[in-house]
Amino acid sequence: MQRLALVGAVLAVGLLSAQTKPNFSGTWTLVSSDAREIAADAKRFVVTLDQTESALTMRNEKGDPTSVFPLDGSESTIKGTNGPDVTVRTRWEGAQLVVEQRTPTTAIITTVRLSDDRNELTVETLAQGPGGDHREKQLFRKSQ
């Protein structure tokens, strides 16, 4: 009976830890990318992520506008300045964060995963549009 209780406790702890959402907060440096073309200034690309229970905030050292992604799965619309509006939805799939960006003609789906040691961030992107599908994978290493 005690052995059965111990097995049950271990399974419960395992299930609870499997449901825990990772925290992506930190400063991350791009270490590899399989992108076909990388701009010269992107070869040293650093991004800072700040995550709370409700949102993930992203900024980079180039001074691009800060992006905020709600983590509740809701959709928001970003008004296009030189093109169509973009519908954005960020949601959890287990321990992965999935960001969907859609226009009437394109979809960009980005999946973000944290390594077991929490020192590497893998970002996989699928862009779908009239010209076909394009996949890209980037690896970031934690620098802070």
MARFI-227558 format. One line per 5 residues: number of its first residue (from 1); for each residue y, x, z of N, C-alpha, C. Coordinates in nm, 3 decimals, decimal comma. Example, Ala and Ser with C-alpha at 12.3 -4.5 7.8 and 13.67 -1.06 7.14 Angstrom:
<nodes>
1> -0,569/1,319/0,780/-0,450/1,230/0,780/-0,330/1,320/0,780 | -0,225/1,285/0,708/-0,106/1,367/0,714/0,003/1,290/0,787
</nodes>
This chain:
<nodes>
1> -0,119/0,081/0,000/0,000/0,000/0,000/0,126/0,086/0,000 | 0,125/0,194/0,081/0,242/0,282/0,085/0,261/0,350/-0,050 | 0,149/0,386/-0,114/0,160/0,450/-0,245/0,221/0,354/-0,347 | 0,183/0,227/-0,344/0,237/0,126/-0,433/0,387/0,108/-0,408 | 0,429/0,108/-0,282/0,571/0,095/-0,248/0,649/0,216/-0,299
6> 0,590/0,335/-0,288/0,656/0,457/-0,335/0,673/0,454/-0,486 | 0,568/0,411/-0,558/0,577/0,400/-0,704/0,685/0,300/-0,742 | 0,690/0,188/-0,672/0,794/0,087/-0,699/0,934/0,141/-0,676 | 0,951/0,218/-0,569/1,083/0,276/-0,539/1,123/0,377/-0,647 | 1,029/0,459/-0,692/1,059/0,557/-0,796/1,097/0,487/-0,926
11> 1,024/0,382/-0,963/1,056/0,306/-1,084/1,193/0,241/-1,072 | 1,227/0,186/-0,957/1,357/0,123/-0,938/1,470/0,223/-0,954 | 1,453/0,341/-0,894/1,556/0,445/-0,907/1,568/0,488/-1,052 | 1,456/0,502/-1,121/1,458/0,540/-1,263/1,529/0,437/-1,348 | 1,503/0,310/-1,325/1,570/0,205/-1,401/1,719/0,202/-1,373
16> 1,759/0,219/-1,249/1,901/0,219/-1,216/1,972/0,337/-1,279 | 1,912/0,455/-1,277/1,978/0,571/-1,336/1,982/0,560/-1,488 | 1,883/0,495/-1,549/1,882/0,477/-1,694/1,993/0,383/-1,738 | 2,036/0,292/-1,650/2,141/0,198/-1,685/2,280/0,252/-1,657 | 2,292/0,366/-1,594/2,421/0,424/-1,563/2,488/0,471/-1,690
21> 2,614/0,434/-1,706/2,690/0,475/-1,822/2,744/0,616/-1,798 | 2,730/0,706/-1,895/2,782/0,841/-1,876/2,935/0,840/-1,876 | 2,992/0,940/-1,813/3,137/0,957/-1,813/3,170/1,073/-1,906 | 3,244/1,046/-2,013/3,277/1,144/-2,114/3,404/1,222/-2,082 | 3,464/1,201/-1,966/3,590/1,267/-1,931/3,577/1,418/-1,939
26> 3,681/1,481/-1,989/3,687/1,626/-1,996/3,757/1,672/-2,122 | 3,768/1,802/-2,136/3,825/1,863/-2,256/3,709/1,919/-2,336 | 3,703/1,882/-2,463/3,589/1,913/-2,549/3,637/1,989/-2,672 | 3,565/2,096/-2,706/3,598/2,180/-2,821/3,490/2,166/-2,926 | 3,531/2,141/-3,050/3,437/2,131/-3,161/3,370/2,265/-3,184
31> 3,236/2,268/-3,182/3,163/2,392/-3,206/3,085/2,390/-3,338 | 3,054/2,271/-3,388/2,988/2,265/-3,519/3,008/2,126/-3,579 | 3,008/2,125/-3,712/3,023/2,000/-3,786/2,954/2,016/-3,921 | 2,887/1,910/-3,964/2,827/1,915/-4,096/2,913/1,842/-4,199 | 3,041/1,823/-4,167/3,133/1,759/-4,260/3,143/1,844/-4,387
36> 3,151/1,777/-4,500/3,161/1,848/-4,628/3,288/1,931/-4,635 | 3,396/1,874/-4,587/3,524/1,944/-4,591/3,586/1,940/-4,453 | 3,631/2,055/-4,407/3,702/2,062/-4,279/3,835/2,129/-4,305 | 3,942/2,064/-4,263/4,074/2,125/-4,278/4,082/2,251/-4,193 | 4,162/2,344/-4,237/4,174/2,473/-4,166/4,214/2,452/-4,020
41> 4,303/2,358/-3,992/4,347/2,338/-3,853/4,243/2,263/-3,770 | 4,143/2,204/-3,835/4,039/2,132/-3,760/3,926/2,224/-3,716 | 3,925/2,347/-3,765/3,819/2,439/-3,726/3,826/2,471/-3,577 | 3,943/2,461/-3,519/3,959/2,475/-3,374/4,017/2,342/-3,325 | 3,930/2,244/-3,314/3,972/2,110/-3,276/3,933/2,084/-3,132
46> 4,030/2,048/-3,050/4,008/2,020/-2,907/4,055/1,878/-2,879 | 3,970/1,803/-2,811/4,002/1,665/-2,775/3,984/1,649/-2,625 | 4,073/1,571/-2,564/4,062/1,541/-2,421/4,031/1,393/-2,405 | 3,926/1,365/-2,329/3,884/1,228/-2,302/3,903/1,198/-2,154 | 3,961/1,083/-2,126/3,975/1,034/-1,989/3,909/0,897/-1,986
51> 3,809/0,882/-1,901/3,734/0,757/-1,896/3,746/0,693/-1,759 | 3,775/0,563/-1,762/3,771/0,481/-1,642/3,659/0,379/-1,663 | 3,639/0,293/-1,569/3,536/0,190/-1,585/3,567/0,097/-1,701 | 3,696/0,080/-1,733/3,734/-0,019/-1,834/3,777/0,038/-1,970 | 3,808/0,169/-1,978/3,859/0,222/-2,104/3,833/0,371/-2,118
56> 3,829/0,415/-2,244/3,820/0,556/-2,278/3,948/0,591/-2,353 | 4,020/0,692/-2,304/4,145/0,736/-2,367/4,120/0,871/-2,432 | 4,165/0,886/-2,558/4,143/1,009/-2,632/4,276/1,063/-2,683 | 4,297/1,194/-2,661/4,414/1,261/-2,718/4,371/1,401/-2,762 | 4,446/1,459/-2,855/4,413/1,594/-2,900/4,533/1,684/-2,889
61> 4,509/1,812/-2,904/4,616/1,910/-2,884/4,712/1,918/-3,002 | 4,680/1,850/-3,114/4,768/1,850/-3,231/4,884/1,753/-3,213 | 4,876/1,668/-3,111/4,985/1,574/-3,086/4,971/1,442/-3,158 | 4,852/1,413/-3,212/4,830/1,282/-3,274/4,846/1,174/-3,169 | 4,873/1,050/-3,211/4,887/0,942/-3,112/4,762/0,927/-3,026
66> 4,782/0,893/-2,900/4,672/0,869/-2,807/4,600/0,741/-2,847 | 4,468/0,743/-2,843/4,386/0,625/-2,872/4,321/0,577/-2,744 | 4,322/0,444/-2,724/4,260/0,384/-2,607/4,154/0,285/-2,656 | 4,032/0,302/-2,605/3,920/0,217/-2,645/3,871/0,138/-2,524 | 3,891/0,004/-2,522/3,836/-0,076/-2,413/3,684/-0,067/-2,416
71> 3,621/-0,061/-2,299/3,475/-0,043/-2,292/3,400/-0,173/-2,264 | 3,467/-0,286/-2,280/3,403/-0,414/-2,249/3,341/-0,484/-2,370 | 3,344/-0,419/-2,488/3,284/-0,478/-2,606/3,375/-0,572/-2,683 | 3,497/-0,590/-2,635/3,589/-0,681/-2,704/3,645/-0,617/-2,830 | 3,687/-0,702/-2,923/3,747/-0,655/-3,048/3,898/-0,652/-3,033
76> 3,960/-0,555/-3,101/4,106/-0,550/-3,109/4,141/-0,515/-3,252 | 4,264/-0,545/-3,288/4,310/-0,518/-3,424/4,424/-0,419/-3,420 | 4,414/-0,317/-3,502/4,520/-0,219/-3,517/4,589/-0,250/-3,649 | 4,719/-0,276/-3,643/4,795/-0,309/-3,764/4,803/-0,186/-3,853 | 4,768/-0,205/-3,980/4,775/-0,095/-4,075/4,919/-0,067/-4,114
81> 4,956/0,059/-4,116/5,092/0,094/-4,158/5,100/0,115/-4,308 | 4,998/0,177/-4,366/4,995/0,199/-4,511/4,871/0,140/-4,574 | 4,804/0,052/-4,504/4,680/-0,006/-4,555/4,645/-0,130/-4,477 | 4,521/-0,174/-4,491/4,480/-0,297/-4,422/4,468/-0,278/-4,271 | 4,471/-0,390/-4,200/4,447/-0,387/-4,056/4,304/-0,339/-4,030
86> 4,283/-0,279/-3,912/4,151/-0,228/-3,874/4,106/-0,301/-3,749 | 3,986/-0,360/-3,753/3,927/-0,423/-3,636/3,841/-0,318/-3,567 | 3,862/-0,301/-3,436/3,791/-0,199/-3,359/3,716/-0,266/-3,245 | 3,593/-0,223/-3,225/3,512/-0,271/-3,113/3,434/-0,153/-3,056 | 3,442/-0,135/-2,925/3,369/-0,029/-2,857/3,271/-0,093/-2,761
91> 3,145/-0,049/-2,766/3,043/-0,110/-2,682/2,940/-0,006/-2,642 | 2,868/-0,034/-2,536/2,760/0,052/-2,489/2,628/0,008/-2,550 | 2,548/0,103/-2,592/2,408/0,081/-2,629/2,329/0,178/-2,543 | 2,287/0,131/-2,426/2,222/0,220/-2,330/2,322/0,324/-2,283 | 2,289/0,452/-2,300/2,378/0,561/-2,257/2,467/0,610/-2,371
96> 2,462/0,544/-2,487/2,544/0,581/-2,601/2,665/0,489/-2,610 | 2,778/0,545/-2,651/2,896/0,465/-2,677/2,908/0,449/-2,829 | 2,925/0,324/-2,875/2,935/0,295/-3,017/3,074/0,239/-3,045 | 3,144/0,302/-3,141/3,277/0,257/-3,181/3,267/0,210/-3,325 | 3,298/0,082/-3,348/3,296/0,025/-3,483/3,440/0,001/-3,528
101> 3,473/0,052/-3,647/3,604/0,029/-3,707/3,580/-0,036/-3,843 | 3,642/-0,151/-3,866/3,615/-0,224/-3,990/3,745/-0,270/-4,056 | 3,745/-0,262/-4,189/3,847/-0,323/-4,273/3,773/-0,417/-4,366 | 3,843/-0,491/-4,452/3,769/-0,578/-4,545/3,672/-0,503/-4,637 | 3,695/-0,374/-4,662/3,610/-0,302/-4,757/3,531/-0,185/-4,697
106> 3,560/-0,146/-4,573/3,493/-0,030/-4,516/3,447/-0,056/-4,373 | 3,352/0,023/-4,331/3,306/0,022/-4,192/3,281/0,166/-4,151 | 3,330/0,204/-4,035/3,304/0,335/-3,978/3,241/0,312/-3,841 | 3,118/0,359/-3,825/3,044/0,340/-3,700/3,018/0,477/-3,640 | 3,072/0,499/-3,521/3,061/0,627/-3,454/2,981/0,610/-3,326
111> 2,882/0,697/-3,307/2,798/0,695/-3,187/2,823/0,825/-3,111 | 2,849/0,811/-2,980/2,880/0,927/-2,895/2,773/0,936/-2,785 | 2,714/1,057/-2,772/2,610/1,082/-2,671/2,644/1,207/-2,592 | 2,611/1,205/-2,465/2,630/1,320/-2,377/2,494/1,384/-2,352 | 2,488/1,517/-2,356/2,362/1,587/-2,331/2,320/1,570/-2,185
116> 2,193/1,597/-2,158/2,142/1,583/-2,021/2,217/1,671/-1,922 | 2,259/1,790/-1,967/2,332/1,879/-1,875/2,482/1,848/-1,871 | 2,526/1,748/-1,947/2,664/1,698/-1,952/2,765/1,801/-2,004 | 2,718/1,900/-2,080/2,807/2,002/-2,133/2,824/1,994/-2,284 | 2,750/1,904/-2,350/2,764/1,887/-2,494/2,778/1,740/-2,529
121> 2,865/1,715/-2,624/2,894/1,581/-2,671/2,858/1,576/-2,819 | 2,768/1,488/-2,857/2,731/1,473/-2,998/2,797/1,347/-3,052 | 2,865/1,362/-3,164/2,935/1,251/-3,228/2,877/1,235/-3,368 | 2,815/1,121/-3,393/2,758/1,092/-3,525/2,834/0,976/-3,586 | 2,876/0,994/-3,712/2,958/0,894/-3,779/2,893/0,852/-3,908
126> 2,891/0,722/-3,931/2,845/0,663/-4,056/2,964/0,588/-4,116 | 3,008/0,631/-4,233/3,117/0,562/-4,305/3,055/0,489/-4,423 | 3,081/0,359/-4,431/3,027/0,277/-4,539/3,144/0,217/-4,616 | 3,142/0,231/-4,748/3,251/0,178/-4,829/3,207/0,162/-4,973 | 3,302/0,128/-5,058/3,269/0,107/-5,199/3,206/0,230/-5,265
131> 3,236/0,349/-5,216/3,180/0,471/-5,273/3,044/0,508/-5,217 | 2,988/0,424/-5,130/2,858/0,452/-5,072/2,869/0,493/-4,926 | 2,758/0,539/-4,872/2,751/0,581/-4,732/2,773/0,731/-4,720 | 2,837/0,770/-4,610/2,857/0,911/-4,579/2,830/0,930/-4,431 | 2,745/1,027/-4,398/2,712/1,058/-4,259/2,768/1,194/-4,221
136> 2,806/1,204/-4,094/2,862/1,328/-4,042/2,820/1,343/-3,896 | 2,791/1,467/-3,856/2,753/1,494/-3,718/2,837/1,610/-3,667 | 2,893/1,591/-3,547/2,975/1,695/-3,485/2,924/1,721/-3,344 | 2,933/1,847/-3,304/2,893/1,887/-3,169/3,013/1,947/-3,099 | 3,043/1,895/-2,980/3,153/1,945/-2,897/3,094/2,005/-2,770
141> 3,157/2,110/-2,722/3,116/2,171/-2,596/3,228/2,152/-2,494 | 3,189/2,121/-2,371/3,288/2,097/-2,266/3,355/2,228/-2,228 | 3,489/2,225/-2,225/3,563/2,346/-2,189/3,633/2,331/-2,055 | 3,634/2,213/-1,998/3,690/2,189/-1,864/3,608/2,086/-1,793
</nodes>
